[in-house]
Amino acid sequence: MRQHPIIIAGGGIGGLAAAIALARKGFQVTVLERASRYQEIGAGIQLGPNAFHAFDRLELGDAARSIAVFIDQLRLMDAISAEEITNIDLTSYFRRRFGNPYAVVHRGDLHGIFVRACEEHPNVTLRTDCDVVGFEQSGARATALLKSGERVTGCLLIGADGLRSRIRQQMVADGAPRIAGHTTYRSVIPTEQMPEDLRWNAATLWAGAKCHLVHYPLSGWKVFNLAITCHNDPVEAFAARPVTHEEVLEGFRDVHPRAKAIIHHGRDWKAWVTCDRDPTDRWIDGRIVLLGDAAHPMLQYFAQGACMALEDAVCLAEELDGTEGDVAHALERYRNARLLRTARVQLQARELGDHVYHPAGVHALLRNQLIRDTSLERFCENLAWLYQDPFSARPSDVGRKTAQA
């Protein structure tokens, strides 16, 4: 495999993370990006400790930390009463418990780290204007079919082409993504325009009736990221659509003036209809394999989309590196290692939307009480399955080391 390139369809965070992970294992990699240049749309990403476990495996931990804002708290506010429900300390105990911090970064800054790492690595070739529309395979060869008519062949094709993956569609044929019924509006606010009493070093969630607001500082505290979501049952999926301020306000008429004041500072709003898919175990077809949102697209409520793609990249590279050319076995090990973990995040993200972000009435009162009763230690224990290092002492690693010994 190291004599023939691995082809990756998609140059987002997941695809580039896979490229650098594989390149550092000695594989030749060609990344095919549909757009005319490598860039990311959107602003903020929240990164749990598990993301930093992956960054360290990718040898990009220092670079990721250099652009991150390490937040001190998760704050949950009642968007109707403006009362604080709880705040979770993410400093000393949390960081000791999981060995890494919780942070937020600008999506473009993070993507740029991966672009530069790939550009500097001799094993990676980055191509643009390569719209992958399908695949073919024969024996030990996999071919990406481009809209232009070009065919790009390698020893393996990784579909990292996102929510509407063409690779997944040919492999799984599960139709259009599931529309979740929510619309998210995004803006970036200069820090000096953010209400001074809300300039918290926190990832803050204002939870309301069928709506919520999230904000946190970005880019060395130069701006605040603002992502607000309402349950308005859209029937058509769209992404990054410019919308008016009045359209944004429509879903937040009932929130407290203190929360609504944040919205009034937003400018140049863009809207996304939130979508995901049901979990599937069909990640592999011969020499074709899925990764990131192409394999397990999820709603944003667990803040784990990018984190899961980073973990996928590390896991896939380690399995391919450790099986002495038995590609089928390596791909099965990768899927088996990732399948239930990512499915759990997909399904629990839906539950968080229903039971934490958007409940009303007595449902919301129950949420408030249950969350207030949760200690920091209990919070960490509840999330240990997610935030602890998934790569430490894996059975595959132990078996491999024993065999080598």
C-alpha positions as CSV (number, residue, x, y, z in Angstrom):
1,M,0.0,0.0,0.0
2,R,2.9,2.4,0.6
3,Q,3.8,2.2,-3.1
4,H,0.4,3.4,-4.3
5,P,-1.5,6.4,-3.1
6,I,-4.5,6.4,-0.8
7,I,-7.2,8.6,-2.3
8,I,-9.3,10.8,0.0
9,A,-12.5,12.4,-1.3
10,G,-13.0,15.6,0.7
11,G,-10.6,18.3,2.0
12,G,-12.4,19.2,5.2
13,I,-11.1,18.7,8.7
14,G,-11.7,15.0,8.7
15,G,-10.2,14.4,5.3
16,L,-7.1,16.4,6.0
17,A,-6.7,14.8,9.4
18,A,-6.8,11.4,7.7
19,A,-4.2,12.6,5.1
20,I,-1.7,13.8,7.7
21,A,-2.2,10.7,9.9
22,L,-1.6,8.3,7.0
23,A,1.3,10.4,5.6
24,R,3.1,10.1,9.0
25,K,2.7,6.4,8.8
26,G,4.5,6.3,5.5
27,F,1.6,6.2,3.1
28,Q,1.3,8.3,0.0
29,V,-2.0,10.3,0.0
30,T,-3.9,12.3,-2.6
31,V,-6.7,14.6,-1.4
32,L,-9.4,15.5,-3.9
33,E,-11.3,18.7,-2.9
34,R,-14.4,19.8,-4.7
35,A,-13.9,23.5,-4.2
36,S,-11.4,25.8,-6.0
37,R,-9.4,26.2,-2.7
38,Y,-9.1,24.7,0.7
39,Q,-11.3,26.6,3.1
40,E,-13.9,26.0,5.8
41,I,-17.3,27.7,6.1
42,G,-18.5,28.7,9.6
43,A,-16.9,30.1,12.7
44,G,-16.6,28.3,16.0
45,I,-15.9,24.7,17.0
46,Q,-16.0,23.3,20.5
47,L,-13.3,20.8,21.2
48,G,-13.6,18.4,24.1
49,P,-10.5,16.7,25.7
50,N,-10.9,13.8,23.3
51,A,-10.1,16.1,20.4
52,F,-6.8,17.0,22.0
53,H,-6.0,13.3,22.5
54,A,-6.4,13.0,18.7
55,F,-4.3,16.2,18.0
56,D,-1.5,14.8,20.1
57,R,-1.6,11.5,18.1
58,L,-1.5,13.5,14.9
59,E,1.6,15.5,16.2
60,L,-0.5,18.7,16.0
61,G,-1.2,19.2,19.6
62,D,1.0,22.3,20.0
63,A,-0.4,23.9,16.9
64,A,-4.0,23.3,18.0
65,R,-3.4,24.6,21.5
66,S,-1.8,27.8,20.0
67,I,-5.0,28.9,18.4
68,A,-7.4,27.7,21.1
69,V,-9.3,29.6,23.7
70,F,-9.3,27.4,26.8
71,I,-12.6,28.1,28.4
72,D,-13.1,27.9,32.2
73,Q,-16.8,26.9,32.3
74,L,-19.8,25.4,30.7
75,R,-22.7,27.7,31.7
76,L,-26.3,26.8,31.3
77,M,-28.8,29.6,31.5
78,D,-32.6,29.6,31.4
79,A,-33.4,31.7,28.3
80,I,-36.9,32.5,29.6
81,S,-36.0,33.7,33.1
82,A,-32.4,34.6,32.5
83,E,-31.4,32.7,35.6
84,E,-28.3,30.6,35.7
85,I,-29.2,26.9,35.9
86,T,-25.7,25.7,36.5
87,N,-22.0,26.2,35.6
88,I,-19.4,23.4,35.2
89,D,-15.8,24.2,36.2
90,L,-13.6,23.0,33.3
91,T,-10.3,23.9,34.9
92,S,-8.3,22.0,37.5
93,Y,-10.4,18.8,38.4
94,F,-11.8,18.5,34.8
95,R,-8.4,18.8,33.2
96,R,-6.7,16.4,35.6
97,R,-9.6,13.9,35.1
98,F,-9.3,13.8,31.4
99,G,-5.7,14.8,30.8
100,N,-6.6,17.6,28.4
101,P,-8.7,20.8,28.4
102,Y,-12.0,21.9,26.9
103,A,-11.5,24.6,24.3
104,V,-13.0,26.5,21.4
105,V,-11.3,27.4,18.1
106,H,-12.2,29.2,14.9
107,R,-13.0,26.6,12.3
108,G,-11.0,28.3,9.6
109,D,-7.9,28.5,11.9
110,L,-8.1,24.8,12.7
111,H,-8.6,23.9,9.1
112,G,-5.6,26.0,8.2
113,I,-3.4,24.0,10.6
114,F,-4.2,20.8,8.7
115,V,-3.8,22.4,5.3
116,R,-0.3,23.7,6.2
117,A,0.7,20.3,7.7
118,C,-0.4,18.5,4.5
119,E,1.3,21.1,2.3
120,E,4.6,20.6,4.2
121,H,4.5,16.8,4.1
122,P,6.1,15.2,1.1
123,N,3.7,12.3,1.1
124,V,0.6,14.4,0.7
125,T,-0.7,15.8,-2.6
126,L,-3.6,18.4,-2.3
127,R,-5.8,18.9,-5.4
128,T,-8.7,21.3,-5.9
129,D,-11.6,21.5,-8.4
130,C,-12.0,17.7,-8.1
131,D,-15.7,17.0,-7.7
132,V,-15.9,13.3,-6.8
133,V,-19.2,11.9,-8.0
134,G,-18.7,8.1,-7.5
135,F,-16.3,5.3,-7.4
136,E,-15.2,2.0,-9.1
137,Q,-12.9,-0.7,-7.9
138,S,-11.2,-3.8,-9.1
139,G,-9.1,-6.1,-7.0
140,A,-6.6,-4.1,-5.0
141,R,-7.4,-0.8,-6.8
142,A,-10.0,1.8,-6.0
143,T,-10.9,4.7,-8.4
144,A,-12.5,8.0,-7.7
145,L,-14.7,9.2,-10.6
146,L,-14.6,13.0,-11.1
147,K,-17.4,15.1,-12.6
148,S,-14.8,16.2,-15.2
149,G,-14.5,12.7,-16.4
150,E,-11.0,12.2,-14.9
151,R,-10.4,9.0,-12.9
152,V,-8.0,9.0,-10.0
153,T,-6.9,5.5,-8.9
154,G,-5.1,4.3,-5.8
155,C,-5.0,1.4,-3.4
156,L,-7.8,2.7,-1.2
157,L,-10.5,5.4,-1.4
158,I,-11.7,7.2,1.7
159,G,-15.0,9.0,1.5
160,A,-14.6,12.0,3.7
161,D,-17.0,14.1,1.7
162,G,-19.5,15.1,4.4
163,L,-23.2,15.0,5.1
164,R,-24.1,14.6,1.4
165,S,-21.4,12.2,0.6
166,R,-21.5,10.9,-3.0
167,I,-19.3,8.0,-1.8
168,R,-21.9,7.1,0.9
169,Q,-24.8,7.4,-1.5
170,Q,-23.3,4.9,-3.9
171,M,-22.3,2.6,-1.0
172,V,-25.3,2.9,1.3
173,A,-28.1,4.4,-0.9
174,D,-29.9,5.9,2.1
175,G,-31.2,9.0,0.3
176,A,-31.2,12.5,1.5
177,P,-30.2,13.4,5.1
178,R,-32.8,13.5,7.8
179,I,-34.0,17.1,8.4
180,A,-34.1,17.5,12.2
181,G,-36.6,20.4,12.2
182,H,-34.2,23.0,13.5
183,T,-32.6,26.0,11.9
184,T,-29.3,27.4,13.2
185,Y,-28.3,31.1,12.6
186,R,-24.7,32.0,12.9
187,S,-22.9,35.3,13.4
188,V,-19.6,36.6,14.8
189,I,-19.7,39.6,17.2
190,P,-16.6,41.8,17.9
191,T,-15.8,41.5,21.6
192,E,-16.3,45.2,22.3
193,Q,-19.9,44.9,21.0
194,M,-20.8,41.9,23.2
195,P,-22.7,43.0,26.3
196,E,-20.0,43.5,28.9
197,D,-21.7,41.5,31.6
198,L,-21.8,38.5,29.3
199,R,-18.2,38.4,28.2
200,W,-17.6,35.2,30.0
201,N,-14.8,32.8,29.4
202,A,-17.3,30.1,29.0
203,A,-19.2,28.1,26.4
204,T,-22.6,29.5,27.3
205,L,-26.0,27.9,26.5
206,W,-29.2,29.8,26.9
207,A,-31.9,27.1,26.7
208,G,-35.4,28.1,25.9
209,A,-38.7,26.7,24.7
210,K,-38.0,25.2,21.3
211,C,-34.9,27.4,20.9
212,H,-31.5,28.1,22.3
213,L,-28.5,30.4,22.1
214,V,-24.8,29.5,22.3
215,H,-21.9,32.0,22.6
216,Y,-18.2,31.8,23.4
217,P,-15.0,33.8,22.7
218,L,-12.8,33.1,19.7
219,S,-9.6,34.1,18.1
220,G,-7.7,35.3,21.1
221,W,-10.9,37.0,22.4
222,K,-11.1,39.3,19.4
223,V,-14.7,38.1,18.7
224,F,-17.6,36.1,20.1
225,N,-19.1,33.2,18.2
226,L,-22.9,33.2,18.2
227,A,-24.9,30.2,17.1
228,I,-28.7,30.3,17.8
229,T,-31.2,27.6,16.9
230,C,-34.9,27.4,16.8
231,H,-37.2,24.5,16.3
232,N,-39.2,25.8,13.3
233,D,-39.8,22.7,11.3
234,P,-38.2,23.6,7.9
235,V,-39.1,21.4,5.0
236,E,-36.1,22.2,2.8
237,A,-32.5,21.7,3.8
238,F,-30.0,24.5,3.0
239,A,-26.6,25.7,4.3
240,A,-25.0,29.1,4.8
241,R,-28.0,31.0,3.4
242,P,-28.0,34.8,4.1
243,V,-31.0,35.8,6.2
244,T,-32.3,39.1,7.5
245,H,-32.2,40.2,11.1
246,E,-36.0,40.1,11.3
247,E,-36.1,36.5,10.1
248,V,-33.5,35.5,12.8
249,L,-35.6,37.2,15.6
250,E,-38.8,35.4,14.6
251,G,-37.9,32.2,16.5
252,F,-36.7,34.0,19.6
253,R,-39.6,36.4,20.5
254,D,-40.2,34.8,23.8
255,V,-36.7,34.7,25.2
256,H,-35.6,37.1,28.0
257,P,-34.5,40.6,27.0
258,R,-31.0,39.9,28.4
259,A,-30.7,36.9,25.9
260,K,-32.4,38.8,23.1
261,A,-29.9,41.7,23.5
262,I,-27.1,39.3,22.3
263,I,-29.0,38.6,19.1
264,H,-29.4,42.3,18.3
265,H,-25.6,42.6,18.1
266,G,-25.4,40.0,15.3
267,R,-24.6,41.0,11.8
268,D,-24.4,39.2,8.4
269,W,-26.5,36.3,9.6
270,K,-26.3,33.0,7.8
271,A,-28.7,30.0,8.3
272,W,-28.2,26.3,8.3
273,V,-31.0,23.7,8.5
274,T,-29.7,21.0,10.8
275,C,-29.6,17.5,9.5
276,D,-28.2,14.1,10.4
277,R,-28.6,10.4,9.4
278,D,-29.5,7.2,11.2
279,P,-26.4,5.1,12.2
280,T,-25.4,2.5,9.7
281,D,-22.8,-0.3,9.8
282,R,-22.1,0.0,6.1
283,W,-18.9,1.9,6.2
284,I,-16.9,-0.4,3.9
285,D,-17.2,-1.7,0.4
286,G,-14.0,-3.6,-0.6
287,R,-11.4,-0.9,-1.0
288,I,-13.8,2.0,-0.2
289,V,-14.3,3.3,3.4
290,L,-16.2,6.1,5.0
291,L,-14.9,8.6,7.6
292,G,-16.3,11.6,9.5
293,D,-19.7,13.0,8.5
294,A,-19.8,10.7,5.5
295,A,-19.9,7.8,8.0
296,H,-21.8,9.2,10.9
297,P,-23.3,12.7,10.4
298,M,-24.6,14.1,13.7
299,L,-26.5,17.1,15.1
300,Q,-24.4,19.8,16.9
301,Y,-25.9,19.3,20.4
302,F,-23.0,17.2,21.6
303,A,-20.3,19.4,20.0
304,Q,-18.6,16.3,18.7
305,G,-18.8,16.3,14.9
306,A,-15.2,17.5,14.3
307,C,-13.9,15.5,17.3
308,M,-15.3,12.2,16.0
309,A,-13.8,12.9,12.5
310,L,-10.4,13.5,14.2
311,E,-10.7,10.2,16.1
312,D,-11.7,8.4,12.9
313,A,-8.5,9.7,11.2
314,V,-6.2,8.5,14.0
315,C,-7.9,5.1,14.3
316,L,-7.9,4.4,10.5
317,A,-4.2,5.3,10.1
318,E,-3.2,3.1,13.1
319,E,-5.2,0.1,11.8
320,L,-3.8,0.4,8.3
321,D,-0.3,0.8,9.7
322,G,-0.5,-2.3,11.9
323,T,-1.9,-5.0,9.7
324,E,1.0,-5.7,7.3
325,G,-1.0,-5.1,4.1
326,D,-4.2,-7.0,5.1
327,V,-6.4,-4.1,4.1
328,A,-9.8,-5.8,4.5
329,H,-8.9,-6.8,8.1
330,A,-7.6,-3.3,8.9
331,L,-10.8,-1.7,7.6
332,E,-13.0,-4.1,9.6
333,R,-11.0,-3.3,12.8
334,Y,-11.4,0.5,12.1
335,R,-15.1,0.2,11.6
336,N,-15.6,-2.1,14.6
337,A,-13.5,0.3,16.8
338,R,-15.5,3.3,15.8
339,L,-19.1,2.1,15.0
340,L,-20.8,2.0,18.4
341,R,-19.0,5.0,19.8
342,T,-20.1,7.2,16.9
343,A,-23.6,5.8,16.9
344,R,-23.9,6.6,20.6
345,V,-22.9,10.2,19.9
346,Q,-25.3,10.5,17.0
347,L,-28.3,9.2,19.0
348,Q,-27.5,11.0,22.2
349,A,-27.0,14.3,20.3
350,R,-30.7,14.0,19.3
351,E,-31.7,13.4,22.9
352,L,-29.8,16.4,24.1
353,G,-31.6,18.6,21.6
354,D,-35.0,17.4,22.9
355,H,-34.3,17.2,26.7
356,V,-31.7,19.9,27.4
357,Y,-31.7,22.5,24.6
358,H,-35.4,22.9,23.7
359,P,-37.8,21.7,26.4
360,A,-40.7,23.9,27.7
361,G,-42.9,24.0,30.7
362,V,-42.6,21.2,33.3
363,H,-40.1,19.4,31.0
364,A,-37.8,22.4,31.3
365,L,-38.3,22.7,35.1
366,L,-37.4,19.0,35.4
367,R,-34.3,19.6,33.3
368,N,-33.2,22.5,35.5
369,Q,-33.6,20.5,38.7
370,L,-31.8,17.4,37.4
371,I,-28.9,19.5,36.1
372,R,-28.6,21.5,39.3
373,D,-28.4,18.3,41.3
374,T,-25.4,17.1,39.2
375,S,-22.0,17.6,40.8
376,L,-18.8,18.3,38.9
377,E,-17.6,14.8,39.8
378,R,-20.8,13.2,38.6
379,F,-20.7,15.3,35.4
380,C,-17.2,14.1,34.6
381,E,-18.1,10.5,35.4
382,N,-21.1,10.7,33.1
383,L,-18.9,11.8,30.2
384,A,-15.8,9.7,30.9
385,W,-16.8,7.3,28.1
386,L,-16.5,10.3,25.7
387,Y,-13.7,12.5,27.0
388,Q,-11.1,10.0,28.2
389,D,-8.4,9.0,25.7
390,P,-10.0,6.5,23.4
391,F,-6.6,5.5,22.0
392,S,-4.9,4.4,25.3
393,A,-4.7,0.7,26.0
394,R,-7.0,-0.3,23.2
395,P,-7.3,-4.1,22.8
396,S,-5.8,-3.8,19.3
397,D,-2.8,-1.9,20.6
398,V,-2.2,-4.4,23.5
399,G,-2.4,-7.3,21.1
400,R,-0.1,-5.7,18.6
401,K,2.5,-4.9,21.2
402,T,2.3,-8.4,22.6
403,A,2.8,-9.9,19.1
404,Q,5.7,-7.6,18.5
405,A,7.4,-8.6,21.8
